[in-house]
Amino acid sequence: MKRLLVVCAAALLPCFLVSAQEADNSGRSVGLSVIPRLDLAPEFSDGNGNFTLGNSSLYSLFEGALSENLSFSVANHWLGFYSIEKGLWAEDTKALYQNTLKRTSNWLDWANLTYSAGDFSVTLGKDMVTTGGLEFDDYDFDVHPFLASSLWNGFDCYQWGAKLGWTPSESHEFTFQVTTSPYVDDLFGKPWFNYSLGWRGTIADAVQTIWNATAIQQYSNEFFWLATLGQRAELGNWTVGLDLSNASMMEGDLAYGLTVMPSVSYTLSESMDFFAKGGWETFLAKNDGLSSNTCWWAGAGMNWYPVENLRIHALGGYNSLWECASVSLGVTYYLRFGK
């Protein structure tokens, strides 16, 4: 089934393109992207080294418009491999398919339809939970997990549900979303739910905000209240950002605390930029509500785009939670068809 989806998408792509060209006024369009990424990322801890493949992966995006009002988006995560010793069919990749009938992360990140009319839109299907601020706004294949928070690394953010959007102007969008909770893993089991409110805004053409609040059902009658505030300002060639959250992930579970993530980037040219990112987390210990644990991470790197659709990156950093330093050299290619 997993291979059939990509084969069908590729086979139908020319048909969609011809249809769109013959009926420009219909609003139809379609695009398919295939995104392979390869990382070489040795890690060093306590004087020992471990050679990893970092965020090496294979993704695809299939999205477009069926009419002026109806659009679709499908994202697939076909391969994910962290350990070079285990080879391509490593545990990370096996889990993607073993979890097919579960609500935890699997080979289908999202698949949804959106109907738009005037200022309003309705999205149905599997989608990203409205949470996470700036950090969750990037595609997974563009993220460097070593410089990401425990929330990004540990929260199953792709869930089934519905979202209502209101866009009163080009600068602001407000959403209300109901999705399944990741704390009931069985896809066909009686679900628990998440309830999210979101605001994406642009202020004075320079400041971008992604503010979200989500009530996540963890137990039968108990919700975890997760708030994330992301803001970013563009100052010429410089971009500065700050993500704030009232939670982090601890041993696979959400824990109340505080997460602060500043970031800065500098665009040297159209083909090269530099970035630095750090974070600090404090969270309540599981077995002692009066004590807390803290960790921090920091790193810097660069992206180089020597030709269209090709990104080469290099970075280094340290994470105190993992007590580990890492360097990474990688390449991502964005192979695009149509649209």
C-alpha positions as CSV (number, residue, x, y, z in Angstrom):
1,M,0.0,0.0,0.0
2,K,2.8,2.4,0.9
3,R,4.5,2.0,-2.5
4,L,1.2,2.1,-4.3
5,L,0.5,5.6,-3.1
6,V,3.7,7.1,-4.6
7,V,3.3,5.1,-7.8
8,C,-0.3,6.4,-8.2
9,A,0.8,9.9,-7.5
10,A,3.6,9.8,-10.1
11,A,1.3,8.1,-12.6
12,L,-1.5,10.7,-12.2
13,L,0.7,13.7,-12.1
14,P,0.8,14.2,-16.0
15,C,-3.0,13.9,-16.1
16,F,-3.4,16.6,-13.4
17,L,-1.0,18.9,-15.2
18,V,-2.7,18.5,-18.6
19,S,-6.1,19.1,-16.9
20,A,-4.7,22.2,-15.2
21,Q,-3.3,23.6,-18.4
22,E,-6.5,23.0,-20.3
23,A,-8.6,24.7,-17.6
24,D,-6.6,27.6,-16.2
25,N,-9.7,29.2,-14.9
26,S,-10.7,26.2,-12.9
27,G,-7.9,26.8,-10.3
28,R,-6.6,23.3,-10.6
29,S,-2.9,22.6,-10.0
30,V,-0.7,19.8,-8.6
31,G,2.8,19.3,-7.5
32,L,4.9,16.3,-6.4
33,S,8.2,16.7,-4.5
34,V,10.6,14.0,-3.5
35,I,13.1,15.0,-0.8
36,P,16.1,12.7,0.0
37,R,18.5,13.9,2.8
38,L,21.8,12.3,3.8
39,D,23.7,13.4,7.0
40,L,27.0,12.2,8.3
41,A,26.9,13.1,11.9
42,P,29.5,11.7,14.4
43,E,28.7,12.2,18.1
44,F,31.1,12.5,21.0
45,S,30.3,11.7,24.6
46,D,32.6,10.9,27.6
47,G,35.6,10.5,25.3
48,N,33.8,8.0,23.0
49,G,32.7,8.5,19.5
50,N,29.6,7.2,17.7
51,F,29.1,7.6,13.9
52,T,25.5,8.3,13.0
53,L,23.4,9.3,10.0
54,G,21.7,12.2,11.8
55,N,18.4,13.2,10.2
56,S,19.0,11.1,7.0
57,S,15.6,10.4,5.5
58,L,13.4,10.2,2.4
59,Y,10.2,12.3,2.2
60,S,7.6,13.2,-0.4
61,L,5.0,15.9,-0.7
62,F,2.0,15.6,-3.0
63,E,-0.2,18.7,-3.0
64,G,-2.3,21.0,-5.1
65,A,-5.7,22.4,-5.8
66,L,-8.7,20.5,-7.2
67,S,-10.7,23.6,-7.7
68,E,-10.6,27.3,-6.7
69,N,-12.0,26.3,-3.3
70,L,-10.7,22.8,-2.7
71,S,-7.0,21.9,-2.1
72,F,-5.2,18.8,-0.8
73,S,-1.8,18.0,0.9
74,V,-0.1,14.6,1.5
75,A,3.3,14.2,3.2
76,N,5.0,10.8,3.4
77,H,8.0,9.8,5.5
78,W,9.3,6.8,3.6
79,L,12.7,6.2,5.2
80,G,14.4,7.3,8.4
81,F,17.7,5.9,9.5
82,Y,20.0,7.1,12.4
83,S,22.5,4.4,12.8
84,I,24.9,3.5,10.0
85,E,25.7,0.2,11.7
86,K,22.1,-1.1,11.2
87,G,21.9,-0.1,7.6
88,L,19.0,1.3,5.6
89,W,16.3,-0.9,7.2
90,A,17.0,0.2,10.7
91,E,14.7,0.4,13.6
92,D,13.7,4.0,12.7
93,T,12.4,2.9,9.3
94,K,10.8,-0.3,10.6
95,A,8.8,1.7,13.1
96,L,7.3,3.9,10.4
97,Y,5.5,0.9,8.9
98,Q,4.9,-1.1,12.0
99,N,3.0,1.9,13.3
100,T,0.7,2.1,10.2
101,L,-2.4,1.4,12.3
102,K,-1.4,3.5,15.2
103,R,-1.6,7.2,16.0
104,T,2.1,7.4,16.8
105,S,4.5,8.6,14.0
106,N,4.4,6.5,10.9
107,W,5.0,6.7,7.1
108,L,2.0,9.0,6.6
109,D,2.8,12.4,8.2
110,W,-0.4,14.0,7.0
111,A,-3.1,13.7,4.3
112,N,-5.9,16.3,4.3
113,L,-8.4,18.3,2.3
114,T,-9.1,22.0,2.7
115,Y,-12.2,23.8,1.6
116,S,-11.9,27.6,1.5
117,A,-14.7,30.1,1.0
118,G,-14.1,33.8,1.6
119,D,-12.3,34.4,4.8
120,F,-13.0,30.9,6.2
121,S,-11.5,27.4,5.6
122,V,-12.2,23.9,6.9
123,T,-9.5,21.2,6.9
124,L,-10.3,17.5,7.4
125,G,-7.9,14.5,7.7
126,K,-4.5,13.9,9.2
127,D,-2.7,17.1,10.0
128,M,-0.1,18.6,12.3
129,V,-1.5,19.6,15.8
130,T,-1.6,23.3,16.1
131,T,1.3,23.7,18.5
132,G,5.0,24.2,18.6
133,G,5.6,27.8,17.6
134,L,8.3,28.6,15.0
135,E,10.1,25.3,15.6
136,F,7.3,23.2,14.3
137,D,6.7,25.4,11.3
138,D,9.7,24.0,9.4
139,Y,9.4,20.8,7.4
140,D,10.8,17.8,9.3
141,F,13.4,17.2,6.5
142,D,14.8,20.7,7.0
143,V,15.2,20.5,10.8
144,H,18.4,19.6,12.6
145,P,17.1,17.5,15.5
146,F,20.3,17.9,17.5
147,L,19.4,21.6,17.8
148,A,15.7,21.0,18.4
149,S,13.8,20.9,21.7
150,S,12.7,17.8,23.5
151,L,9.1,18.7,22.5
152,W,10.0,18.6,18.8
153,N,12.0,15.4,19.2
154,G,9.4,13.6,21.4
155,F,5.8,14.8,20.7
156,D,3.7,12.9,18.1
157,C,2.3,16.0,16.4
158,Y,0.6,14.4,13.4
159,Q,-3.0,13.4,14.3
160,W,-6.4,13.0,12.7
161,G,-9.0,15.7,13.1
162,A,-10.6,18.9,11.8
163,K,-9.5,22.5,11.7
164,L,-11.5,25.7,11.2
165,G,-9.6,28.7,10.0
166,W,-10.5,32.4,9.8
167,T,-8.3,34.8,7.8
168,P,-9.7,38.4,8.2
169,S,-6.7,39.8,6.3
170,E,-3.5,38.7,4.6
171,S,-1.6,39.4,7.8
172,H,-3.5,37.3,10.3
173,E,-5.0,33.8,10.5
174,F,-6.9,32.3,13.5
175,T,-7.6,28.6,13.8
176,F,-9.6,26.2,16.0
177,Q,-8.6,22.6,15.7
178,V,-9.8,19.3,17.2
179,T,-7.5,16.3,16.8
180,T,-7.0,12.9,18.3
181,S,-4.6,12.6,21.3
182,P,-1.4,10.7,20.9
183,Y,-2.0,9.1,24.3
184,V,-4.4,6.6,22.8
185,D,-2.1,4.8,20.3
186,D,-4.6,2.4,18.6
187,L,-5.9,4.0,15.5
188,F,-9.3,2.3,15.9
189,G,-9.5,2.5,19.7
190,K,-11.8,4.9,21.4
191,P,-10.0,8.2,21.0
192,W,-9.0,11.0,23.3
193,F,-8.7,14.5,21.9
194,N,-6.7,17.6,21.6
195,Y,-8.3,21.1,21.4
196,S,-6.1,23.9,19.9
197,L,-6.3,27.6,19.2
198,G,-3.8,29.3,17.0
199,W,-2.8,32.7,15.7
200,R,-0.4,33.3,12.8
201,G,0.3,36.9,12.2
202,T,2.6,39.4,10.5
203,I,3.1,42.8,12.1
204,A,4.5,45.8,10.3
205,D,5.8,43.5,7.6
206,A,8.8,42.5,9.8
207,V,7.6,40.6,12.8
208,Q,6.0,37.1,12.4
209,T,4.1,35.4,15.2
210,I,3.0,31.8,15.7
211,W,1.1,31.6,19.0
212,N,-0.7,28.3,19.9
213,A,-2.6,26.9,22.9
214,T,-3.5,23.2,23.1
215,A,-5.4,21.1,25.6
216,I,-4.0,17.6,25.2
217,Q,-6.0,14.7,26.8
218,Q,-3.5,12.6,28.7
219,Y,-5.9,10.6,30.8
220,S,-9.6,9.9,30.9
221,N,-10.5,13.2,32.6
222,E,-7.2,15.0,32.6
223,F,-5.7,17.5,30.1
224,F,-2.2,18.8,29.7
225,W,-2.3,22.6,28.9
226,L,0.4,23.3,26.4
227,A,1.2,26.9,25.3
228,T,3.8,27.9,22.7
229,L,4.7,31.4,21.6
230,G,6.9,31.9,18.6
231,Q,8.0,35.2,17.3
232,R,10.5,36.2,14.6
233,A,11.8,39.6,13.3
234,E,13.5,40.3,10.0
235,L,16.1,43.0,10.2
236,G,17.7,43.4,6.8
237,N,19.9,40.4,6.3
238,W,19.4,39.3,9.9
239,T,16.6,37.3,11.3
240,V,16.1,36.8,15.1
241,G,13.6,34.5,16.7
242,L,12.4,33.3,20.1
243,D,10.3,30.3,21.0
244,L,8.7,30.0,24.4
245,S,6.8,27.1,25.8
246,N,5.5,26.0,29.2
247,A,6.4,22.4,28.7
248,S,9.0,19.8,27.5
249,M,9.1,16.1,27.0
250,M,10.5,13.9,29.8
251,E,11.0,10.2,29.2
252,G,8.3,10.3,26.5
253,D,5.7,12.2,28.5
254,L,4.8,15.9,28.6
255,A,6.1,17.7,31.7
256,Y,5.3,21.2,32.8
257,G,8.2,23.6,33.0
258,L,9.7,26.3,30.7
259,T,11.5,26.1,27.4
260,V,13.3,29.1,25.9
261,M,14.8,28.9,22.4
262,P,16.5,31.9,20.9
263,S,17.8,31.8,17.3
264,V,19.6,34.1,14.8
265,S,20.5,33.8,11.2
266,Y,22.4,35.9,8.6
267,T,21.8,35.7,4.9
268,L,25.1,36.4,3.2
269,S,23.7,35.9,-0.3
270,E,21.0,34.0,-2.2
271,S,23.1,30.9,-2.0
272,M,24.5,31.0,1.5
273,D,23.3,31.7,5.1
274,F,24.6,31.2,8.6
275,F,22.6,30.3,11.7
276,A,22.9,29.8,15.4
277,K,20.4,28.4,17.8
278,G,20.2,27.5,21.5
279,G,17.8,26.4,24.1
280,W,17.2,26.0,27.8
281,E,14.6,23.7,29.4
282,T,13.5,23.3,32.9
283,F,10.9,20.7,33.8
284,L,9.4,19.2,36.9
285,A,10.8,15.8,37.9
286,K,8.3,13.0,37.4
287,N,8.6,11.5,40.9
288,D,9.0,14.8,42.8
289,G,6.8,17.7,42.0
290,L,8.8,20.0,44.1
291,S,12.1,19.5,42.3
292,S,13.1,20.3,38.7
293,N,15.7,19.4,36.1
294,T,17.3,21.6,33.6
295,C,19.2,21.1,30.4
296,W,20.5,23.3,27.6
297,W,21.9,23.0,24.0
298,A,23.6,25.3,21.6
299,G,25.0,25.1,18.1
300,A,25.8,27.0,14.9
301,G,26.0,26.1,11.2
302,M,25.6,27.2,7.6
303,N,23.5,26.4,4.6
304,W,24.9,26.5,1.0
305,Y,22.7,26.3,-2.1
306,P,25.2,25.8,-5.0
307,V,22.4,25.1,-7.5
308,E,18.7,25.2,-7.5
309,N,16.9,22.7,-5.2
310,L,20.2,21.6,-3.6
311,R,21.1,22.4,0.0
312,I,24.4,21.5,1.6
313,H,24.7,22.1,5.4
314,A,27.3,21.9,8.1
315,L,26.8,22.4,11.8
316,G,28.1,21.6,15.2
317,G,26.6,21.7,18.7
318,Y,26.4,20.4,22.2
319,N,23.4,19.1,24.2
320,S,23.7,18.8,28.0
321,L,20.7,16.4,28.4
322,W,22.4,13.9,26.2
323,E,25.9,15.0,27.4
324,C,27.0,14.8,23.8
325,A,28.7,17.0,21.2
326,S,28.0,16.5,17.5
327,V,29.1,17.8,14.1
328,S,27.1,17.2,11.0
329,L,27.7,17.5,7.2
330,G,24.7,16.8,5.0
331,V,22.9,17.3,1.7
332,T,19.2,17.7,0.9
333,Y,17.8,17.6,-2.6
334,Y,14.3,18.9,-3.5
335,L,13.2,17.1,-6.6
336,R,10.0,18.8,-7.8
337,F,7.5,18.0,-10.6
338,G,4.6,20.2,-11.7
339,K,3.0,23.2,-10.0
